[in-house]
């Protein structure tokens, strides 16, 4: 009978597995930091000639974008980005809250599935579809049924006439971009808010109703305070989507290299300016576009800091 030696294979101890797990986790976290540092470093390097030529403040505050004279200023695109995103929040946040409150507090059971699925489907629609619908369907309706009648009312009125008068009522402009962005961020804010409202213990609502509170009082004084942190996070997620959206905004914003006092006039955003000119850009124009990307990165970073501050303040209450 042949003698067979038992082969003993070395096994890694639990401590060894723990060390490997720690290193893999650390590598995953470090990868994110390295990628972020690489992106930031590359756009700073690419945009540095424009910052050096015009100065950071001069480039940021400049209002002229002329390829022929190689004079580039970022302010019209930056202002268009901020204004369109603000319009999107003003329109989208109340609608999102209404959807979430209706689904969790007021909706019959047979409607929850249909409305909830519709909200999720809106989130899955590609941005270019929003842009095409906005350009070919929504913009003509806005021009015919809002801009033209509104022009006859506000023309010559101080301040209001400047903000709401459209020189060429084509339907495209900053306001149209804001509405399209609002439609795009509503599914995200509504879904997160609905999930947070569903996680609130039912005993809180039942106790409030038992004390004689109305539905509005329950929502205002019980549910919304419980979801304060999550709501801020959802709004900031929507704002981040609005700031960086490219294709849908490019279709409907008008892509004018100027800043008008009217929200109905064509304008541009940082993302739309880059999308329109990047393929044909060279030399200093290319550096200016990359510098625009750097400014958009800084704006998004500033929004993240504000969100952290708001969340910490709400959490301490």
C-alpha positions in Angstrom: 0.0 0.0 0.0 1.6 3.2 -1.2 2.2 5.8 1.4 0.5 9.1 0.6 1.8 12.1 2.4 -0.8 14.6 3.6 -0.2 17.9 2.0 -0.9 20.7 4.4 -1.8 24.0 2.7 -1.1 27.1 4.6 -4.3 29.0 5.6 -4.6 32.7 6.1 -5.6 33.5 9.6 -8.5 35.7 10.5 -6.1 38.5 11.3 -4.6 38.1 7.8 -8.0 38.3 6.2 -8.7 41.4 8.2 -5.5 43.1 7.1 -6.3 42.3 3.5 -9.8 43.7 3.8 -8.5 46.9 5.4 -6.0 47.4 2.6 -8.6 46.7 -0.1 -11.0 49.2 1.5 -8.2 51.8 1.8 -7.3 51.2 -1.8 -10.9 51.8 -2.9 -11.1 55.0 -1.0 -7.7 56.2 -2.2 -8.7 55.5 -5.8 -11.6 58.0 -5.5 -9.2 60.6 -4.1 -6.6 59.9 -6.8 -9.2 60.2 -9.6 -10.6 63.4 -8.2 -7.1 64.9 -7.8 -6.3 63.8 -11.3 -9.4 65.4 -12.8 -8.8 68.6 -10.9 -5.1 68.8 -11.7 -5.7 68.2 -15.4 -8.4 70.9 -15.8 -6.3 73.4 -13.8 -3.3 72.6 -16.1 -5.4 72.8 -19.2 -7.1 76.1 -18.2 -4.0 77.7 -16.7 -3.0 79.6 -19.9 -6.5 81.3 -19.9 -6.2 82.2 -16.2 -2.7 83.5 -16.8 -3.8 85.6 -19.8 -6.9 87.2 -18.3 -6.4 86.6 -14.6 -8.8 84.4 -12.6 -11.0 87.4 -11.5 -10.8 88.9 -15.0 -11.7 85.7 -16.7 -14.6 85.0 -14.2 -16.0 88.6 -14.4 -15.4 89.1 -18.1 -18.5 89.4 -20.3 -16.9 89.2 -23.8 -16.5 85.8 -25.6 -14.9 86.6 -29.0 -13.0 83.8 -30.8 -11.7 86.2 -33.5 -9.9 88.5 -31.0 -9.2 85.7 -28.5 -11.0 87.6 -25.7 -12.8 85.3 -23.4 -14.9 86.0 -20.3 -16.8 83.4 -18.3 -19.5 85.5 -16.6 -22.4 85.1 -19.1 -22.0 81.3 -18.9 -21.6 81.3 -15.2 -24.6 83.5 -14.6 -26.7 81.4 -17.0 -25.7 78.3 -15.2 -26.7 79.7 -11.8 -29.9 81.4 -12.9 -31.2 78.3 -14.8 -30.4 76.1 -11.9 -32.1 78.5 -9.5 -35.2 78.5 -11.7 -35.1 74.7 -11.7 -35.0 74.6 -7.9 -37.8 77.1 -7.5 -40.1 75.1 -9.8 -38.9 71.6 -9.0 -38.6 71.5 -5.2 -42.2 72.4 -4.4 -43.5 69.9 -7.0 -41.2 67.2 -5.7 -42.4 67.7 -2.2 -46.0 67.7 -3.3 -45.5 64.4 -5.1 -43.7 62.8 -2.1 -46.4 64.0 0.3 -49.2 62.8 -1.9 -47.7 59.4 -2.4 -47.1 58.8 1.3 -50.0 60.6 3.0 -52.9 61.2 0.6 -52.8 58.8 -2.4 -55.2 55.8 -2.6 -53.4 52.5 -2.9 -54.4 52.0 -6.5 -52.7 55.3 -7.5 -49.4 54.8 -5.7 -48.0 52.2 -8.0 -48.9 54.2 -11.2 -47.6 57.5 -10.0 -44.5 56.0 -8.4 -43.6 54.1 -11.6 -44.2 57.3 -13.6 -41.8 59.2 -11.4 -39.1 56.5 -11.8 -39.6 56.5 -15.6 -39.0 60.2 -15.7 -35.6 59.6 -14.1 -34.8 57.1 -16.8 -35.5 59.3 -19.7 -32.3 60.3 -21.5 -31.4 64.0 -21.3 -31.3 64.4 -25.0 -35.0 63.4 -25.2 -35.8 66.2 -22.7 -33.9 68.6 -24.9 -35.6 67.5 -28.2 -39.0 67.7 -26.5 -38.2 71.1 -25.1 -37.0 72.5 -28.4 -39.7 71.1 -30.8 -42.7 71.0 -28.5 -42.4 73.1 -25.3 -40.5 76.1 -26.7 -43.1 76.9 -29.4 -45.9 76.6 -26.9 -44.1 78.9 -24.4 -43.5 81.5 -27.1 -47.1 81.5 -28.4 -49.0 81.3 -25.1 -46.7 83.0 -22.6 -44.0 85.2 -24.1 -46.1 87.0 -26.8 -49.0 87.8 -24.4 -46.6 88.7 -21.6 -44.7 91.1 -23.8 -47.8 93.2 -24.4 -48.4 93.4 -20.7 -44.9 94.1 -19.3 -43.4 96.3 -22.2 -42.2 99.6 -20.8 -42.8 98.6 -17.1 -39.7 99.4 -15.0 -37.8 96.4 -13.7 -40.5 93.9 -14.4 -40.4 94.7 -18.1 -36.7 94.2 -18.1 -36.8 90.8 -16.5 -39.8 89.3 -18.3 -39.8 91.0 -21.7 -38.5 88.9 -24.6 -37.0 90.8 -27.5 -37.5 87.8 -29.9 -40.2 85.5 -28.4 -38.7 82.2 -29.8 -39.4 80.1 -26.7 -35.7 79.3 -26.2 -33.8 81.0 -23.3 -32.7 80.8 -19.7 -36.3 80.3 -18.4 -37.0 77.4 -20.8 -33.7 75.8 -19.7 -34.7 76.2 -16.1 -38.1 74.5 -16.7 -36.5 71.6 -18.5 -34.0 71.2 -15.7 -36.8 71.2 -13.2 -38.5 68.3 -15.0 -35.2 66.5 -14.9 -34.5 66.9 -11.2 -38.1 66.3 -10.0 -37.8 62.5 -10.1 -34.6 62.4 -8.0 -35.9 64.8 -5.3 -39.3 63.2 -5.2 -38.0 59.7 -4.9 -35.6 60.4 -2.1 -38.1 62.5 -0.2 -40.8 59.8 -0.6 -38.4 57.1 0.7 -37.5 59.2 3.7 -41.2 59.9 4.5 -41.9 56.2 4.3 -39.2 55.5 6.9 -40.8 57.7 9.6 -42.3 55.5 12.3 -46.1 55.4 11.9 -46.6 56.0 15.6 -45.5 59.7 15.1 -48.2 60.4 12.6 -50.8 58.4 14.5 -50.0 60.3 17.7 -50.3 63.6 15.9 -53.7 62.7 14.3 -54.8 61.4 17.7 -54.1 64.9 19.2 -56.4 66.4 16.6 -53.9 67.6 14.1 -54.9 68.1 10.5 -53.0 66.6 7.6 -51.2 69.9 6.9 -50.2 70.2 10.6 -48.9 66.6 10.6 -46.8 67.3 7.4 -45.6 70.7 8.6 -44.7 69.9 12.2 -44.0 66.2 12.3 -42.9 64.8 8.9 -40.9 67.6 7.4 -38.7 68.2 10.5 -38.0 64.5 10.6 -36.7 64.5 7.0 -34.8 67.8 7.2 -31.4 66.4 6.6 -32.5 64.0 3.8 -34.5 66.8 2.1 -31.5 69.0 2.0 -29.4 66.2 0.5 -32.1 65.5 -2.1 -32.2 69.2 -3.1 -28.5 69.4 -3.4 -28.4 66.2 -5.5 -31.0 67.9 -7.8 -28.9 71.1 -7.9 -25.8 69.1 -8.8 -27.7 67.5 -11.7 -29.0 70.9 -12.8 -25.5 72.6 -12.7 -23.8 69.9 -14.8 -26.6 69.1 -17.3 -25.4 69.5 -20.9 -27.4 68.2 -23.8 -30.9 69.1 -22.7 -29.8 72.7 -21.8 -27.8 73.0 -25.1 -31.0 72.4 -27.1 -33.2 75.0 -25.4 -31.0 77.7 -23.8 -30.4 79.6 -27.1 -26.6 79.4 -26.9 -26.1 83.2 -27.1 -22.7 84.5 -25.9 -24.2 87.4 -23.9 -26.0 88.0 -20.7 -29.4 89.6 -21.0 -31.5 91.2 -18.3 -34.5 89.1 -19.3 -34.9 85.5 -18.3 -36.7 84.8 -21.6 -33.9 85.8 -23.8 -31.3 83.3 -25.1 -28.2 82.7 -23.1 -25.7 80.0 -22.3 -24.4 77.9 -19.5 -20.9 76.5 -18.8 -21.9 73.1 -20.0 -23.6 74.2 -23.2 -20.7 76.6 -24.1 -18.2 73.7 -23.8 -20.5 71.3 -25.7 -21.0 73.8 -28.6 -17.4 74.9 -29.1 -15.1 72.1 -27.8 -14.8 70.2 -31.1 -13.6 73.2 -33.1 -11.6 74.9 -30.3 -7.9 75.3 -30.4 -5.1 77.2 -28.6 -6.4 79.8 -26.2 -10.1 79.1 -26.9 -9.5 75.5 -25.9 -7.8 76.6 -22.7 -10.7 79.0 -22.0 -13.2 76.2 -22.3 -11.2 74.0 -20.0 -11.0 76.9 -17.6 -14.8 77.1 -17.7 -14.8 73.4 -16.7 -12.6 74.3 -13.8 -15.0 77.0 -12.7 -17.9 74.6 -12.9 -16.0 72.2 -10.7 -15.4 74.9 -8.2 -19.1 75.9 -8.2 -20.1 72.3 -7.6 -17.6 72.1 -4.8 -19.0 75.3 -3.2 -22.5 73.8 -3.4 -21.2 70.7 -1.6 -19.7 72.8 1.2 -23.0 74.7 1.6 -24.9 71.4 1.7 -22.6 70.1 4.4 -23.0 73.2 6.5 -26.8 73.1 6.2 -26.9 69.4 7.0 -24.8 69.9 10.1 -26.9 72.8 11.3 -30.2 70.9 10.8 -28.7 67.8 12.5 -27.8 69.8 15.6 -31.4 71.0 16.2 
